[in-house]
Amino acid sequence: MSTEKQTLRRILDRLFVPLTVGPTLLWIAAIIVYPTAKLLISSFQFRNPVTNEMEFVGLRNFRRLVLAREGGSATFGVFSPEFVAVTKNTVVYVGCSVTISFLLGLGIALLLNKDLKGRGWFRTAVIVPWILPYVMSGLMWRWMFQADFGAINGLLQQLGVISGNVPFLSDGGLAMIALIIADVWVFTPFIIIILLAGLQNVPEQLYDAAEVDGAGRWSRFWNVTYPFLKPSILVALTIRIIFDIRALDLVWVMTGGGPGKATEVWASWLYRTAQVFNSPGPGAALGVVLLAVTFAIVAILYKVFGESPYEA
Amino acid sequence: MSKVELTELVKRFDDVTAVDGISLEIPDESFTVLVGPSGCGKTTTLRLVAGLERATDGEIHIGDELVNDKRAYERDIAMVFQNYALYPHKTVRGNMRFGLEQHNTPEDVITDRVQEAAELLQIEELLNRRPSELSGGQQQRVALGRAIVRDPAVFLMDEPLSNLDAKLRVKMRAELNKLHDELSTTTVYVTHDQVEAMTLADQIAVMDDGEIQQVGAPTNVYMNPRNMFVAGFLGSPSMNFLEGTLEESSTGKFELELGGDTHDVPDEFVDPLTPYLDDRVVLGIRPENIALNKDGVPANVHPATVNVVEPQGEKTILELSLDTGQNIKAAVDPDTVVERGDSVNLRFDRDSLQYFDPETGESLTHDSKPEQKVTPT
């Protein structure tokens, strides 16, 4: 081979990595880095209603959202009642939905992992709620919880549990419960699928070994199943919590955050602030808070479930 | 220490019968090997003894106790699995402790037993490692250690050496032998490897098709197989089978007409073979019992042509075709000078001949040889 050809080959070889990885990096920059930077910048700005220009306002957006106001100025150390209420709603909504759907999903996954008749059919059927568009599920549940002709009112009355119509979605406490029920219904299949995949990774012989070693059901779960399921639990919980924190579809369609602010969560508050009230600055500030909280939760999840059973 | 007794044991999975009414006595302190091809029911039998499968019918006694309805951990057994089945997230120590912890053994006893077993198996320096940091041979030792710390009445081993490379397998085989000498725990060992079976066992049970074909001391089963399956399964290369018609010669002797060649039947087999006169009979001869005679043609030799010469070091395997058209293998001394295409004469060692019924596969001469008694080493 001539020297020129060798030199050309060497140059092309050296370009291999930039040429293959480069476009991907640009794409990531375009869809992740730019919006995140834009969000961060916007959170420090406020749109002047007269000039329609974005003006730098420092931490004012954060202060106004988070802190209580007295006579027009924010008071440090005291949270705004709206922030407290929305945060409480979000914790209740995410906490209850994720916990219930996780436990339910784990139970069903363990059941479907057994050699039961009709298992294949059930495995397919169980996915249905998750593959429906969330907005559609939201509409369906709204009609089911409807006060005058909703299916749930009808069912509960026929069963004799309630005597008159219950306005589920316009009663503060009941609306949150209705939301959680709908959310669990929609997202449990996701947990089932992920955990079921994880359960297939457990070597059968380990159960035999544990049986011979004298481990009971609980001990077998903790000492054999759980270590192998941890990576799947991490994926399931991470995605599930992220989804729920930013979940807007179900809340917006079913209750719109109401009645009053009874079911207003961070995602719906953000949407209302940024889009409905046309305030991109405060909306972005809320987005930054959400991002930070989500990161913190994911970090904790990785700490708890991040170790693979084969890792030393 | 305990004996194990299986009586008319049956295991059916839906419509497949994996174990078909086997009876077997495993003497106390013996090393009994269940050997057979894949799917013969040997592993299922072991799992039945372990309590990992429930018997469809029949009885399992460990010691004097009927254990059919007992759970695995109530049976005082410990098991070593083919893939070791170590808990990957636990350290070696954790793996060895686990069984004892589940039985609420006092902490000081656990510590002592783990230490003793680790010393015995020379894995003390591995106690704080995880299985993923160990080689196959080390994992194997840990799996043995996990069984030993339990100090069970019976060890059950399911092809424990099959995942090791050839050299390590030979080494571990010797160590298992030594371990059994030291601990004298009754051991039931499953393998498809007949060399492993022959070298480890006090008692060998050859299985096929869910049934035990023959039980006995390894050498005895090898030398005196009950049927063509056992004869063909034990030994490598396996026994040659030549089918022919049994005839009486003009001198009153029996000979096997092999289609152009005749084989003289030794006098001691005349009695058991008499009912088969003028009938088909299979002659069995092991490759190592065939000698090569390149010179002249004395009586009772079989002319053949060499097809393949396979030097294996300590012996050379020849693939030959007899002039009758039948193929045959012979194991000869490595210094034998022979080439492909050579015409040779084969001489069968007359003390090592076996005769079988071609239809049932049963040995016709099995009973005329004395049985050897099994004594645990």
Interface residues (C-beta under 8 A of the other chain):
Chain A: P203 Q205 L206 D208 A209 A210 E211 V212 D213 G214 A215 G216 S219 N223 V224 P227 E307 P309 Y310 E311 A312
Chain B: R47 A50 G51 L52 R71 A72 Y73 I77 A78 M79 F81 Q82 N83 A85 L86 Y87 P88 H89 K90 F98 G99 Q102 H103 R129 R130 S132 E133 R146
